[in-house]
Amino acid sequence: MTANCNSCRGKERQACTSCPGGQAQRQAEPASASDRRTFLKTTMAAAAAGWLAACDEATREAFFQKHFRELSATEKRDVFARLEREYNKQFKKKVSVGGEPAMDGVEFGYALDLSRCVGCRRCVYACVKENNQSRDPQIQWIRVLEMEKDKGVDLSEANPYYDAEKVPREGHFYMPVQCQQCRRPQCVAVCPVGATWKEPDGIVVVDYNWCIGCRYCMAACPYGARRFNWGEPSIPADEVNPDTHYLGNRPRYKGVVEKCTFCIQRTRKGRYPACVEICPVGARKFGNLLDPASEVRQVIEHKRVFLLKEEINTQPKFYYFYGV
């Protein structure tokens, strides 16, 4: 039996340093939660330091890069230059990375004519080509839903996997769905690290360098508009679009989420999104919602317009309408 000194008799769970009994009790007690946290932090910090020490300079710079919205103009230029060097080496061709900011007095909006869409999916593949989406595993930002005319817009009966020799199929109509660029984006609200946000021109963007792949945004999006890179994205070098934007179509990484950005690399230069240009029947309209003379405003004000899942109040800037 271990004896205790007078100073520690009657004191519960107190480890006295002056007697054998207190020392034995202290040794028998488990480590506290704070001790465990300290140990884990120290171990993880050491592991991270070891990993970074083995990495090249570009990887270390990317690891310590600040949030995009905190970068100065000079820092952004340095980041773009670093990425361009990486992509040039990876794809053996000159790839530019831009960071064109939102234009003043512009809020982008989209309108899609369901009475014209024929379900050809040309928009899907134009989007893939323009936005450097992975070919293997395959990533697509636009889904075209086939529905029966007799049932109207019924998402529970929609078929995104239709395979027809000719479209449109008799008795059916088609509804393409992509990011709705909401005014109240639920994906932004749930992101724990601020990797996604809404820009002043209304485009919801993702910083792939900050995305941690938790997929909370995917769960929160009511439109199923976000895609996760389960594997390493693969794009043949000869198919890479070299004109990229940091917040848009630059090559992505494994383990990050991506989505439609209204072709930010084009629209911030005054061009139409690729899906608008490719549509063979003119079903897609795009423009500045703040300009009363824009085509998209004319549609909203003079056509039968509806919002997808309007009842959940995400306030999309993607409008469906019937032109005829």
VEXVOKE-52509 format. One record per residue (C-alpha): x, z, y; residue number from 1; residue in three letters; chain. Coordinates in steps of 0.02 Angstrom, whole numbers, plus 32768, in hexadecimal, padded with zeros to 4 digits. Example, Ala and Ser with C-alpha at 12.3 -4.5 7.8 and 13.67 -1.06 7.14 Angstrom:
% residues 2
c1 | c3 | c2 | pos | code | unit
8267 | 8186 | 7F1F | 1 | ALA | A
82AC | 8165 | 7FCB | 2 | SER | A
//
This chain:
% residues 324
c1 | c3 | c2 | pos | code | unit
8000 | 8000 | 8000 | 1 | MET | A
8041 | 7FD0 | 80AC | 2 | THR | A
8046 | 8057 | 8130 | 3 | ALA | A
8011 | 803A | 81E3 | 4 | ASN | A
805B | 808E | 827D | 5 | CYS | A
7FF5 | 8100 | 82EF | 6 | ASN | A
7FDE | 8078 | 8372 | 7 | SER | A
7F80 | 8002 | 8300 | 8 | CYS | A
7F16 | 807B | 8299 | 9 | ARG | A
7E5C | 805B | 82AB | 10 | GLY | A
7E72 | 7FB6 | 8306 | 11 | LYS | A
7E1F | 7F25 | 82AC | 12 | GLU | A
7E83 | 7E85 | 828E | 13 | ARG | A
7F0B | 7EB6 | 8308 | 14 | GLN | A
7FBA | 7E7C | 82D5 | 15 | ALA | A
8031 | 7F05 | 830A | 16 | CYS | A
80E5 | 7EC9 | 8318 | 17 | THR | A
812F | 7F76 | 8300 | 18 | SER | A
80F4 | 7FA1 | 8251 | 19 | CYS | A
80F5 | 7F4F | 81A4 | 20 | PRO | A
8037 | 7F5D | 8197 | 21 | GLY | A
8017 | 7EFB | 8236 | 22 | GLY | A
8095 | 7E76 | 8204 | 23 | GLN | A
8045 | 7E61 | 8159 | 24 | ALA | A
7F99 | 7E52 | 81A7 | 25 | GLN | A
7FD7 | 7DD1 | 8223 | 26 | ARG | A
8026 | 7D68 | 819A | 27 | GLN | A
7F87 | 7D6D | 8132 | 28 | ALA | A
7F15 | 7D33 | 81BF | 29 | GLU | A
7EEE | 7C78 | 81C7 | 30 | PRO | A
7F27 | 7C10 | 825B | 31 | ALA | A
7EAA | 7C0B | 82EA | 32 | SER | A
7E4D | 7B6D | 831E | 33 | ALA | A
7EB7 | 7B60 | 83BB | 34 | SER | A
7F55 | 7B67 | 8351 | 35 | ASP | A
7F13 | 7ADA | 82E4 | 36 | ARG | A
7EE8 | 7A70 | 837D | 37 | ARG | A
7F94 | 7A8E | 83C5 | 38 | THR | A
7FE3 | 7A5B | 8320 | 39 | PHE | A
7F7A | 79BD | 8314 | 40 | LEU | A
7F9C | 798C | 83C8 | 41 | LYS | A
8056 | 79A5 | 83B0 | 42 | THR | A
8057 | 7944 | 830D | 43 | THR | A
7FF0 | 78B4 | 8354 | 44 | MET | A
805A | 78AC | 83F1 | 45 | ALA | A
80F7 | 78A5 | 8387 | 46 | ALA | A
80AD | 781D | 8319 | 47 | ALA | A
8077 | 77B7 | 83B2 | 48 | ALA | A
8122 | 77CC | 8400 | 49 | ALA | A
8174 | 7790 | 835F | 50 | GLY | A
8101 | 76F9 | 8355 | 51 | TRP | A
811E | 76CA | 840B | 52 | LEU | A
81D9 | 76DB | 83F5 | 53 | ALA | A
81D2 | 7658 | 836D | 54 | ALA | A
8168 | 75DF | 83D5 | 55 | CYS | A
81A4 | 7558 | 844A | 56 | ASP | A
8199 | 7569 | 8507 | 57 | GLU | A
80F9 | 7502 | 8516 | 58 | ALA | A
809E | 7572 | 849A | 59 | THR | A
80D4 | 760E | 84F6 | 60 | ARG | A
809A | 75C3 | 859B | 61 | GLU | A
7FF0 | 759A | 8550 | 62 | ALA | A
7FE0 | 7649 | 8507 | 63 | PHE | A
7FFD | 769E | 85B0 | 64 | PHE | A
7F99 | 761F | 8616 | 65 | GLN | A
7F1D | 766E | 868D | 66 | LYS | A
7E64 | 7646 | 868D | 67 | HIS | A
7E47 | 7597 | 86D2 | 68 | PHE | A
7DE4 | 75D5 | 8767 | 69 | ARG | A
7E71 | 764B | 8796 | 70 | GLU | A
7EF7 | 75C5 | 8798 | 71 | LEU | A
7F3B | 7588 | 883F | 72 | SER | A
7F47 | 74CE | 8863 | 73 | ALA | A
8001 | 74D2 | 8839 | 74 | THR | A
7FE3 | 7530 | 8797 | 75 | GLU | A
7F5D | 74B3 | 8765 | 76 | LYS | A
7FD4 | 7422 | 8781 | 77 | ARG | A
8054 | 7479 | 8712 | 78 | ASP | A
7FD3 | 7494 | 8689 | 79 | VAL | A
7F99 | 73DF | 8691 | 80 | PHE | A
804D | 73A2 | 8688 | 81 | ALA | A
8071 | 7411 | 85F1 | 82 | ARG | A
7FD7 | 73D0 | 8596 | 83 | LEU | A
8003 | 731C | 85BE | 84 | GLU | A
80AF | 7335 | 856F | 85 | ARG | A
805F | 737F | 84D4 | 86 | GLU | A
7FDF | 72F3 | 84C2 | 87 | TYR | A
8060 | 726B | 84E6 | 88 | ASN | A
80CA | 72B0 | 8459 | 89 | LYS | A
8037 | 72C8 | 83E3 | 90 | GLN | A
7FE6 | 721D | 83FA | 91 | PHE | A
8080 | 71B7 | 842A | 92 | LYS | A
8027 | 7172 | 84C4 | 93 | LYS | A
8012 | 71A2 | 857A | 94 | LYS | A
7F80 | 721C | 858F | 95 | VAL | A
7F4D | 725B | 863A | 96 | SER | A
7EF8 | 7304 | 8657 | 97 | VAL | A
7E94 | 7316 | 86F6 | 98 | GLY | A
7E3A | 73A6 | 8747 | 99 | GLY | A
7DC7 | 7352 | 87C4 | 100 | GLU | A
7D5B | 73DA | 8813 | 101 | PRO | A
7CA0 | 73D3 | 8832 | 102 | ALA | A
7C6C | 7368 | 88C7 | 103 | MET | A
7C11 | 73B9 | 8958 | 104 | ASP | A
7B57 | 739A | 8962 | 105 | GLY | A
7B48 | 7363 | 88AD | 106 | VAL | A
7AE3 | 73AD | 881E | 107 | GLU | A
7ADF | 7339 | 8789 | 108 | PHE | A
7A3F | 7318 | 872B | 109 | GLY | A
7A0F | 72AB | 8696 | 110 | TYR | A
796D | 7256 | 8665 | 111 | ALA | A
7942 | 7200 | 85C1 | 112 | LEU | A
78B2 | 7188 | 85A5 | 113 | ASP | A
7863 | 71AD | 84FB | 114 | LEU | A
77F6 | 7113 | 8507 | 115 | SER | A
7891 | 70A4 | 850A | 116 | ARG | A
790D | 70F9 | 8494 | 117 | CYS | A
7919 | 7096 | 83F1 | 118 | VAL | A
7985 | 710F | 838D | 119 | GLY | A
7A1B | 7099 | 837E | 120 | CYS | A
7A98 | 712A | 8393 | 121 | ARG | A
7B0D | 70C1 | 83FF | 122 | ARG | A
7B10 | 7153 | 8478 | 123 | CYS | A
7B51 | 71C5 | 83ED | 124 | VAL | A
7BE6 | 7158 | 83C5 | 125 | TYR | A
7C0D | 712D | 847A | 126 | ALA | A
7C14 | 71E8 | 849A | 127 | CYS | A
7C88 | 7204 | 8406 | 128 | VAL | A
7CFF | 717D | 8444 | 129 | LYS | A
7CFD | 71B1 | 84FA | 130 | GLU | A
7D0E | 726B | 84DD | 131 | ASN | A
7D95 | 726D | 8456 | 132 | ASN | A
7D27 | 72C0 | 83D5 | 133 | GLN | A
7D74 | 72DF | 832B | 134 | SER | A
7D5A | 7255 | 82AB | 135 | ARG | A
7D8B | 72C0 | 8216 | 136 | ASP | A
7D39 | 733C | 820E | 137 | PRO | A
7CB5 | 72DD | 826F | 138 | GLN | A
7C75 | 7327 | 8312 | 139 | ILE | A
7BE2 | 72DE | 8374 | 140 | GLN | A
7B99 | 7327 | 8413 | 141 | TRP | A
7AF8 | 72C2 | 8411 | 142 | ILE | A
7A73 | 72CC | 8389 | 143 | ARG | A
79E8 | 724B | 8383 | 144 | VAL | A
7948 | 728F | 8337 | 145 | LEU | A
78C9 | 721C | 82E5 | 146 | GLU | A
7813 | 7255 | 82F3 | 147 | MET | A
7769 | 7212 | 82C2 | 148 | GLU | A
7700 | 71D0 | 8350 | 149 | LYS | A
7662 | 721D | 8308 | 150 | ASP | A
76AE | 72CC | 8312 | 151 | LYS | A
7701 | 72BD | 83BD | 152 | GLY | A
7796 | 7328 | 83EC | 153 | VAL | A
77A1 | 739E | 8358 | 154 | ASP | A
7851 | 73DF | 833E | 155 | LEU | A
7823 | 742F | 8298 | 156 | SER | A
77FC | 7381 | 8253 | 157 | GLU | A
788F | 7327 | 82A6 | 158 | ALA | A
7909 | 72C6 | 823A | 159 | ASN | A
79BD | 72B9 | 827E | 160 | PRO | A
79FB | 7265 | 81DE | 161 | TYR | A
798C | 71CA | 81DA | 162 | TYR | A
79DC | 7130 | 818D | 163 | ASP | A
7985 | 708C | 81B2 | 164 | ALA | A
79BA | 6FD7 | 81A8 | 165 | GLU | A
795F | 6FB5 | 824B | 166 | LYS | A
7926 | 7024 | 82D9 | 167 | VAL | A
78AF | 7053 | 831F | 168 | PRO | A
784F | 7070 | 827F | 169 | ARG | A
7795 | 7051 | 828A | 170 | GLU | A
7730 | 70ED | 82B2 | 171 | GLY | A
77C8 | 714E | 82F1 | 172 | HIS | A
781B | 7179 | 8396 | 173 | PHE | A
78C6 | 71C1 | 83BE | 174 | TYR | A
7902 | 7256 | 8422 | 175 | MET | A
79BD | 726C | 8443 | 176 | PRO | A
79F2 | 7321 | 8460 | 177 | VAL | A
7A94 | 735F | 84AD | 178 | GLN | A
7ACB | 73E9 | 8523 | 179 | CYS | A
7A3F | 7404 | 85A0 | 180 | GLN | A
7AB6 | 7448 | 8628 | 181 | GLN | A
7A41 | 74DA | 864C | 182 | CYS | A
7A34 | 7531 | 86F3 | 183 | ARG | A
7A26 | 75D3 | 8690 | 184 | ARG | A
7A9A | 75AF | 85FD | 185 | PRO | A
7A8B | 762F | 8573 | 186 | GLN | A
7B31 | 75F8 | 852B | 187 | CYS | A
7B8A | 7631 | 85C9 | 188 | VAL | A
7B30 | 76D9 | 85C9 | 189 | ALA | A
7B70 | 7709 | 851B | 190 | VAL | A
7C25 | 76CC | 8522 | 191 | CYS | A
7C8F | 776C | 8515 | 192 | PRO | A
7D2C | 7721 | 8565 | 193 | VAL | A
7CE6 | 76B0 | 85ED | 194 | GLY | A
7D21 | 7612 | 8596 | 195 | ALA | A
7C83 | 75B3 | 85C9 | 196 | THR | A
7C2F | 75AD | 8672 | 197 | TRP | A
7BC2 | 7542 | 86E5 | 198 | LYS | A
7C1C | 74DA | 8769 | 199 | GLU | A
7BD9 | 74BE | 881B | 200 | PRO | A
7B9B | 740F | 87EB | 201 | ASP | A
7B35 | 745B | 875C | 202 | GLY | A
7BA4 | 7429 | 86CB | 203 | ILE | A
7BBE | 74B2 | 864A | 204 | VAL | A
7C74 | 74A9 | 8612 | 205 | VAL | A
7CE7 | 74F8 | 8590 | 206 | VAL | A
7D9E | 7527 | 85A4 | 207 | ASP | A
7DE3 | 7505 | 84F6 | 208 | TYR | A
7E7D | 756E | 851B | 209 | ASN | A
7E11 | 7608 | 8536 | 210 | TRP | A
7D8F | 75ED | 84AE | 211 | CYS | A
7DA9 | 766B | 8421 | 212 | ILE | A
7D32 | 7615 | 83A7 | 213 | GLY | A
7CB6 | 76A4 | 8398 | 214 | CYS | A
7C26 | 7625 | 839D | 215 | ARG | A
7BB3 | 769B | 83FE | 216 | TYR | A
7B8C | 7607 | 8470 | 217 | CYS | A
7B55 | 759E | 83DC | 218 | MET | A
7ADE | 7626 | 83A4 | 219 | ALA | A
7A98 | 763A | 8454 | 220 | ALA | A
7A7D | 7580 | 8478 | 221 | CYS | A
79C6 | 7556 | 8452 | 222 | PRO | A
79EE | 749C | 844A | 223 | TYR | A
7A76 | 749E | 83C4 | 224 | GLY | A
7AE6 | 7441 | 843E | 225 | ALA | A
7B8F | 7492 | 8419 | 226 | ARG | A
7C0A | 7462 | 8390 | 227 | ARG | A
7C91 | 74CB | 833C | 228 | PHE | A
7D36 | 7486 | 82FE | 229 | ASN | A
7D43 | 74CD | 824F | 230 | TRP | A
7DD8 | 745F | 822A | 231 | GLY | A
7E66 | 7413 | 828E | 232 | GLU | A
7E17 | 7387 | 82F6 | 233 | PRO | A
7E56 | 72DB | 82C4 | 234 | SER | A
7E57 | 7243 | 8335 | 235 | ILE | A
7EB8 | 71A4 | 830A | 236 | PRO | A
7F3B | 7188 | 8391 | 237 | ALA | A
7EFC | 70D8 | 83B6 | 238 | ASP | A
7E4C | 711D | 83D4 | 239 | GLU | A
7E7B | 71A8 | 844D | 240 | VAL | A
7E2E | 7196 | 84FA | 241 | ASN | A
7EC5 | 71BA | 856A | 242 | PRO | A
7E5F | 71DF | 8607 | 243 | ASP | A
7E33 | 7297 | 85F1 | 244 | THR | A
7DF7 | 732D | 8654 | 245 | HIS | A
7E32 | 73DF | 8632 | 246 | TYR | A
7D7E | 741E | 8625 | 247 | LEU | A
7D3C | 7387 | 85C8 | 248 | GLY | A
7D7F | 7309 | 854D | 249 | ASN | A
7E33 | 7340 | 8535 | 250 | ARG | A
7E60 | 7358 | 847C | 251 | PRO | A
7E1D | 73FB | 8435 | 252 | ARG | A
7E66 | 747D | 83BF | 253 | TYR | A
7E2F | 74C1 | 8318 | 254 | LYS | A
7DC0 | 755A | 832D | 255 | GLY | A
7D73 | 7531 | 83D6 | 256 | VAL | A
7CC5 | 74FD | 840F | 257 | VAL | A
7CA1 | 745A | 846C | 258 | GLU | A
7C0A | 7403 | 84B8 | 259 | LYS | A
7BCB | 7379 | 852A | 260 | CYS | A
7C09 | 7384 | 85DD | 261 | THR | A
7BAB | 72EF | 8627 | 262 | PHE | A
7C51 | 7292 | 8612 | 263 | CYS | A
7CA0 | 72FC | 869A | 264 | ILE | A
7D3B | 728C | 869A | 265 | GLN | A
7CCC | 71FB | 86CF | 266 | ARG | A
7C3F | 7245 | 8735 | 267 | THR | A
7CB1 | 72A3 | 87AC | 268 | ARG | A
7CFE | 71FA | 87D5 | 269 | LYS | A
7C56 | 71AB | 87FD | 270 | GLY | A
7C3A | 7159 | 8753 | 271 | ARG | A
7BAA | 7167 | 86D8 | 272 | TYR | A
7BBB | 71C7 | 8634 | 273 | PRO | A
7BEC | 7158 | 85A2 | 274 | ALA | A
7B43 | 716F | 854D | 275 | CYS | A
7AE9 | 712E | 85E8 | 276 | VAL | A
7B56 | 7092 | 85F2 | 277 | GLU | A
7B45 | 7067 | 8539 | 278 | ILE | A
7A88 | 707A | 8528 | 279 | CYS | A
7A46 | 6FC9 | 8501 | 280 | PRO | A
7995 | 6FEC | 853E | 281 | VAL | A
79B7 | 704F | 85DD | 282 | GLY | A
7967 | 70EE | 859B | 283 | ALA | A
79E8 | 7161 | 85EB | 284 | ARG | A
79EC | 718B | 86A4 | 285 | LYS | A
7A6C | 71F4 | 8700 | 286 | PHE | A
7A8C | 722A | 87B2 | 287 | GLY | A
7A91 | 72AE | 883B | 288 | ASN | A
79F9 | 731F | 883C | 289 | LEU | A
7A1B | 734B | 88F2 | 290 | LEU | A
7A0C | 7295 | 8928 | 291 | ASP | A
7955 | 7264 | 8943 | 292 | PRO | A
7983 | 71AD | 892D | 293 | ALA | A
79DB | 71C3 | 8886 | 294 | SER | A
7992 | 7175 | 87EA | 295 | GLU | A
797F | 721B | 8792 | 296 | VAL | A
791C | 7263 | 8824 | 297 | ARG | A
78AA | 71CB | 8823 | 298 | GLN | A
7887 | 71E9 | 876C | 299 | VAL | A
7860 | 72A1 | 8784 | 300 | ILE | A
77EC | 7281 | 8815 | 301 | GLU | A
778E | 71EA | 87D2 | 302 | HIS | A
778B | 71F3 | 8714 | 303 | LYS | A
773F | 7262 | 868F | 304 | ARG | A
77CF | 72DC | 8676 | 305 | VAL | A
77E6 | 7371 | 8602 | 306 | PHE | A
7872 | 73EA | 85D8 | 307 | LEU | A
78A5 | 7414 | 8527 | 308 | LEU | A
7874 | 74C8 | 84FD | 309 | LYS | A
783E | 74E6 | 85B0 | 310 | GLU | A
77EA | 7589 | 857D | 311 | GLU | A
7891 | 75E4 | 8564 | 312 | ILE | A
78BF | 75CB | 861B | 313 | ASN | A
7970 | 7589 | 8607 | 314 | THR | A
7944 | 7509 | 868E | 315 | GLN | A
799A | 746F | 8647 | 316 | PRO | A
79D5 | 73E2 | 86B7 | 317 | LYS | A
79B0 | 7367 | 862A | 318 | PHE | A
7904 | 7319 | 8640 | 319 | TYR | A
789F | 72B7 | 85C0 | 320 | TYR | A
781D | 723D | 85FF | 321 | PHE | A
77A9 | 71AF | 85CE | 322 | TYR | A
77CC | 7115 | 8636 | 323 | GLY | A
7743 | 70A8 | 85EF | 324 | VAL | A
//
